[in-house]
């Protein structure tokens, strides 16, 4: 979610609301014996308003699970989640008199609340900048769920490219050839056995293992500069007629590298949710317990 001009009404409303809350808090804290605290009438009002904002922010996950419900647009809920969730933090601080409380429950609530806000701010920054970075750094961005299938297609394509010039077909390439409607023409290029073995060795030990698995751990060819050197060295060993095939293999390798880069960026973009969501749910549950205890006792 990019923070653009559509967020201005929410930002303006939150600034005004925070200014009013601050204007009330200053004399309230000054005139109240013992200072601001949650048990006073104004303190309870701050607590109710702050917790209401927290609940609204927490309802976003429910809205996403039931998109067919006519409960407003998801984009509106996202903006409300961001800005009302953010302003709920200073409101709750006003409620607590800028204290984490003396009890174990209230202390842990404020500690978790702080982590929720920090992780939410980090997530908002990532969602604002990462999509543009992905567009710039991954020009052939694809649907994330389709990456394993595309990686498999790259392996099949590379198998066929090598088989076309060496006559050595992997099981995958043979299956693709036998299953094709028009068949596959294998044109074996005349070359010395040592040269053919070098191409086969390079493909079987370096390129194919890198293409067929996610990531590039343990593969020297995963590094772009190393890959450029390896393909350049391969060209010096092979006849000129095979160089177009080598260029195709290098393009396949680069496309696989972009898929890996997209996976890494996708995980960065969404990884913060594994911290933010569980802590948010825990915070809401603890807030309910705190409210019940406070009102009852």
C-alpha positions in Angstrom: 0.0 0.0 0.0 1.6 3.3 -1.1 1.1 6.3 1.0 -0.2 8.8 -1.5 -2.6 11.7 -1.6 -5.6 9.5 -0.8 -4.1 9.3 2.7 -4.3 13.0 3.3 -7.8 13.1 4.9 -6.7 10.3 7.3 -3.4 12.1 8.1 -5.2 15.5 8.6 -7.9 13.8 10.8 -5.3 12.1 13.0 -3.2 15.3 13.4 -6.3 17.2 14.5 -7.5 14.4 16.8 -4.0 14.1 18.4 -3.9 17.9 18.8 -7.2 17.9 20.6 -6.2 15.0 22.8 -2.9 16.8 23.7 -4.7 20.0 24.4 -7.0 18.2 26.9 -4.2 16.1 28.4 -1.9 19.0 29.4 -4.3 20.8 31.8 -5.8 17.4 32.9 -2.4 16.1 33.9 -1.5 19.4 35.6 -4.7 19.8 37.6 -5.3 16.2 38.6 -3.9 15.3 42.0 -1.2 12.7 41.5 -1.1 13.3 37.7 -2.9 11.6 34.8 -3.8 8.0 35.3 -6.1 5.4 33.8 -8.6 5.3 36.7 -9.9 8.9 36.3 -12.9 9.8 34.1 -10.7 11.4 31.4 -8.2 8.6 31.7 -11.0 6.1 31.0 -12.2 8.1 28.0 -8.7 8.0 26.6 -8.6 4.3 27.2 -11.9 3.7 25.5 -11.0 5.8 22.5 -7.6 4.3 22.1 -8.8 0.7 22.5 -11.6 1.4 20.0 -9.0 2.5 17.5 -7.0 -0.7 18.2 -10.1 -2.8 17.6 -10.8 -1.1 14.3 -7.2 -1.7 13.2 -7.5 -5.3 14.3 -10.7 -5.9 12.3 -8.7 -5.5 9.0 -7.8 -9.2 9.1 -11.5 -10.1 9.5 -12.3 -7.8 6.5 -9.7 -9.6 4.4 -11.1 -13.0 5.2 -14.6 -12.0 4.1 -14.1 -9.7 1.1 -17.6 -10.3 -0.1 -19.1 -8.5 2.9 -20.2 -5.0 2.0 -18.2 -3.3 4.7 -16.4 -0.6 2.7 -13.5 -0.9 0.4 -10.4 -2.8 1.5 -8.2 0.2 0.6 -10.3 2.3 3.1 -9.8 -0.3 5.8 -6.1 -0.3 5.1 -5.8 3.4 5.5 -7.8 3.3 8.7 -5.7 0.4 10.0 -2.5 2.4 9.4 -3.5 5.8 10.8 -6.0 4.9 13.5 -3.6 2.1 14.7 -0.8 4.6 14.8 -2.7 7.3 16.7 -4.0 4.8 19.2 -0.5 4.6 20.7 -0.2 8.2 21.9 -3.9 8.0 23.0 -3.2 5.0 25.2 -0.1 6.7 26.5 -2.4 9.6 27.6 -4.7 7.0 29.2 -1.7 5.6 31.2 -0.1 8.9 32.0 2.9 7.9 29.9 3.6 5.0 32.1 4.0 1.3 31.3 2.1 0.6 34.5 3.0 -1.1 37.7 1.4 -4.5 37.1 2.8 -7.3 35.0 -0.1 -7.3 32.6 0.0 -3.6 31.8 3.7 -3.6 31.5 3.6 -6.4 28.9 0.7 -4.8 27.1 2.7 -1.6 26.6 5.8 -3.5 25.6 3.9 -5.6 23.0 2.0 -2.5 21.9 5.4 -0.7 21.2 6.6 -3.7 19.2 3.3 -3.7 17.2 3.6 0.0 16.4 7.3 -0.3 15.4 6.7 -3.4 13.2 3.6 -1.6 11.7 5.7 1.4 10.8 8.4 -0.8 9.3 5.8 -2.6 7.3 4.2 0.6 6.0 7.7 1.8 4.9 8.4 -1.5 3.1 5.0 -1.5 1.4 5.5 2.1 0.2 9.0 1.6 -1.3 9.5 -2.1 -2.0 7.0 -2.4 -4.9 8.8 0.3 -6.8 12.1 -1.3 -6.1 10.8 -4.6 -7.4 9.6 -3.0 -10.6 13.0 -1.4 -11.1 15.2 -4.4 -10.0 12.9 -7.2 -11.3 11.7 -6.0 -14.8 10.2 -9.5 -15.6 8.3 -9.7 -12.3 5.9 -12.6 -12.3 3.1 -13.9 -10.0 4.8 -15.1 -6.9 2.8 -18.4 -6.7 3.8 -19.2 -10.3 7.6 -19.0 -9.7 8.1 -22.8 -9.1 6.3 -23.6 -12.3 8.3 -21.0 -14.3 11.5 -22.4 -12.7 10.5 -25.9 -14.0 9.9 -24.4 -17.5 13.4 -22.9 -17.4 14.9 -26.3 -16.6 13.1 -27.9 -19.5 14.1 -25.2 -21.9 17.8 -25.4 -20.8 17.7 -29.2 -21.1 16.5 -28.9 -24.7 19.0 -26.3 -25.6 21.9 -28.5 -24.5 20.4 -31.6 -26.1 20.0 -29.8 -29.4 23.8 -29.5 -29.7 25.2 -32.4 -27.7 22.6 -35.1 -28.4 22.7 -35.9 -24.7 19.1 -35.6 -23.3 18.1 -35.6 -19.7 15.1 -37.6 -18.6 13.1 -34.3 -18.5 14.1 -33.4 -22.0 13.3 -36.9 -23.3 9.9 -36.7 -21.7 9.3 -33.3 -23.2 10.4 -34.6 -26.7 8.2 -37.7 -26.5 5.2 -35.7 -25.3 5.4 -32.9 -27.8 3.0 -32.8 -30.7 5.6 -32.0 -33.3 8.6 -33.8 -31.9 12.0 -32.2 -31.3 14.8 -32.1 -33.8 18.1 -32.7 -32.3 21.0 -31.3 -34.3 24.2 -32.7 -32.9 27.1 -30.3 -33.6 30.4 -31.8 -34.6 32.8 -31.2 -31.8 35.6 -33.1 -30.0 34.6 -35.4 -27.2 36.5 -33.3 -24.7 34.6 -30.2 -25.8 31.2 -32.0 -25.6 32.1 -33.4 -22.2 33.1 -29.9 -21.0 29.7 -28.4 -22.0 27.9 -31.4 -20.4 30.0 -31.1 -17.3 29.3 -27.4 -17.0 25.6 -27.9 -17.5 25.2 -30.9 -15.2 27.4 -29.6 -12.3 27.0 -25.8 -12.5 24.0 -24.5 -14.4 21.2 -27.1 -14.1 21.5 -27.5 -10.3 21.3 -23.8 -10.0 18.2 -23.5 -12.2 16.2 -26.3 -10.7 16.3 -25.3 -7.1 15.2 -22.2 -5.3 18.0 -19.8 -4.4 21.6 -20.2 -5.2 23.2 -21.5 -2.0 26.3 -23.5 -2.8 26.2 -22.4 -6.5 29.1 -20.2 -7.7 27.1 -19.3 -10.8 24.5 -17.6 -8.6 26.8 -14.6 -8.4 26.3 -12.4 -11.6 30.0 -11.5 -12.0 31.1 -15.1 -11.5 28.5 -16.2 -13.9 29.7 -13.8 -16.6 33.2 -15.1 -16.2 32.1 -18.8 -16.4 30.1 -18.3 -19.5 32.9 -16.3 -21.1 35.3 -19.1 -20.4 32.8 -21.6 -21.8 32.6 -19.7 -25.1 36.4 -19.9 -25.5 36.1 -23.7 -25.3 33.2 -24.2 -27.7 32.9 -23.7 -31.5 31.4 -20.4 -32.7 28.3 -22.3 -33.9 27.3 -23.1 -30.4 27.7 -19.6 -29.0 24.0 -18.7 -29.6 23.1 -21.7 -27.5 25.5 -20.5 -24.8 23.8 -17.0 -25.0 20.4 -18.7 -24.5 21.7 -20.6 -21.5 23.1 -17.4 -20.0 19.7 -15.7 -20.5 18.0 -18.6 -18.7 20.5 -18.3 -15.9 19.8 -14.5 -15.6 16.0 -15.1 -15.6 16.5 -17.6 -12.8 18.5 -15.1 -10.9 15.7 -12.5 -11.2 13.2 -15.1 -9.9 15.4 -15.6 -6.8 15.7 -11.9 -6.3 11.9 -11.5 -6.5 11.5 -14.3 -3.9 13.9 -12.5 -1.5 12.2 -9.2 -2.0 8.8 -10.8 -1.5 9.9 -12.3 1.8 11.2 -9.0 3.0 8.0 -7.3 1.9 5.8 -9.7 3.8 8.1 -11.1 6.5 7.2 -8.4 9.1 3.7 -9.7 9.2 4.9 -12.8 11.1 5.8 -10.4 13.9 3.1 -7.8 13.6 0.0 -10.0 13.3 0.5 -12.5 16.2 1.5 -9.6 18.5 -1.5 -7.6 17.4 -3.9 -10.4 18.3 -2.1 -11.0 21.6 -2.4 -7.3 22.3 -6.1 -7.2 21.6 -6.7 -10.2 23.9 -4.7 -8.6 26.7 -6.6 -5.4 26.2 -9.9 -7.1 26.7 -8.6 -8.8 29.9 -7.2 -5.4 31.1 -10.5 -3.7 30.5 -12.5 -6.3 32.3 -10.2 -6.3 35.3 -10.1 -2.4 35.4 -13.9 -2.1 35.3 -14.6 -4.9 37.7 -12.1 -3.9 40.3 
